[in-house]
Amino acid sequence: MPEIKTSLHIKGTLKGQLIRRLRFSEILNLKETEFAKLIQEVEESHIFKKLLYPKDSGPKAVHRRRFPHARLISSFYEVREDLHPSQSKTDVEKILFQHTELVHLIKKIGQKNFESYFLYLEGPGSLEEIARNCGINVEEVKKIQNLVTEVSIHSEFFEPKFTAGEKVPYTTVAQIELEKDGSLFISWLSPHLAQGRYVVNRERVEQLRKEMNSEEKKSLTQILQKLEWINLRQDTLQKVLQELLMTQEGYLRNRDPLKLAPLTQRETSRKIGVASSTVCRLVGSKSVILPWGEEKFLKDLFYNRKSLALNHLRLILEKNLKEGRKTSDEWLRQEMLRATPFKISRRSLNLYRRKLLNEK
């Protein structure tokens, strides 16, 4: 029998893929303050500034693209000076209250200019050009840039919260708002979440790469990889929330729990094209504020068919109990058909009903 030789050596390409996956896994697990600091580290690097502010006055090699139906929370632009910081509704208001002079400056340049030059890095890139177009000086440009960074990474802003009986910290990342026209918007509570994704002009990057030395080229490769990781995390969270907004639209508009629809994390991951573990990691430690002011874990907006059927059945039975109404199996089946977007057999309905009775 010929000798079978085995090798434990990992091919270079496979090893590289494993390392990249591990690094991205680390970024997924970062707390929001740490993630914001990673973005700060990238954007303050010498190489990133070369991409953003090229010396030849040509087009930028990188900018941001805002997400659809998403924005920075309006309280970033509005600070009530008649209120004490302790009376502010959100943590971002408390931070901005300490920098009212900069808030006035943002109001002076206008929301459109602020978002274009400081949030999405659009338009001309040099500090001098930004200052000239906004009607302020370069020092004021730097102060506004620093404020955006401070709001994102401030320890008080994303102070970890704990639920009763749980040791796993979570953070509130957004507020879902219902517009007058009935549309739903995601209002992110921090600039680094509202800034969208990085768009890299690869052709422009290659032009600038030719002007770099070997050390700068190495750093450029690392920066571009980090931008991809940041984009993937930002994209995934945005897409998850958009999927929830579309699926749970009836509930979010009317606050009616009977309008909740079945949607699992696994289904969501398949729809947006990422691993289910990626979705699980991102939603497990985050909460959002619903249109009526209630704070809810992201994971609690996902339901499989069984849990949703049990939830709806519980609500119907509780309502009937309060009204003193007797319920027959057939009447209950018809009510469940009206309440749920999927059919439930009489046998399953009886099983669910007994399960709820046993819980009592």
FENKA-V406689 format. One line per field, one symbol per residue. ss: DSSP state (2 for helix, 1 for strand, 0 for the rest). phi: phi as a letter, one per 40 degrees, with the letter a starting at -180 (. if undefined). psi: psi as a letter, one per 30 degrees, with the letter a starting at -180 (. if undefined). A space follows every 10 residues. Layout:
ss = ???
phi = ???
psi = ???
This chain:
ss = 0000000000 0222222222 2222222200 0222222222 2220022222 2200000000 0111100001 1102220000 0000222000 2222222002 2222222220 2222222220 0000002222 2222000222 2222222222 2220000000 1000000001 1111111100 0001111100 2222001111 0222222220 0002222222 2222222222 2222222222 2222222022 2222002220 0010222222 2200022222 2220011110 0000111222 2010222222 2222222222 2220000022 2222222220 0000022222 2222222220
phi = .ccccbbccc ddcccccccc cccccccccc cdcccccccc dccccdcccc ccbcccgccc caabbcccfa acdccccbbc ccbcdccccb ccccccdcbc cccccccccg cccdcccbbb fcgdccdccc ccccgbcccc dcccdccdcc ccbdcccbcd bbcdgbbcca bcbabcbbcc cgcbbcbccb dccccgbcbb ccccdccccc cccccccccc dccccccccc dcccdccccc cccccccbdc cccbgbcccc bcabcccccc ccgbcccccd ccccbbbbcc dcgccacdcc cbbccccccc cccccccccc cccgccbccc cccccccccb cacbcccccc cccccccccc
psi = kkkkklkgkk keeeeeeeee eeeeeeeefk leeeeeeeee eeffleeefe eeikfggall fkalklkkhl lkkffefjkj ffkkeffkel eeeeefffhe eeeeeeeefk eeeeeeffef hlakfleeee eeffhlleee eeeeeeeeee eefkefehkk lklkfkfjll kkflkkkjle gflkkjjkfk efeffblkkk jeeeeeeeef flleeeeeee eeeeeeeeee eeeeeeeeee eeeeeeegee efefgjfffk lkkleeeeee efhlkeeeee eeffglllkl fgfkkkkefg gkkleeeeee eeeeeeeeee eefgkkklee eeeeeeeefk glkkleeeee eeeeeeeef.
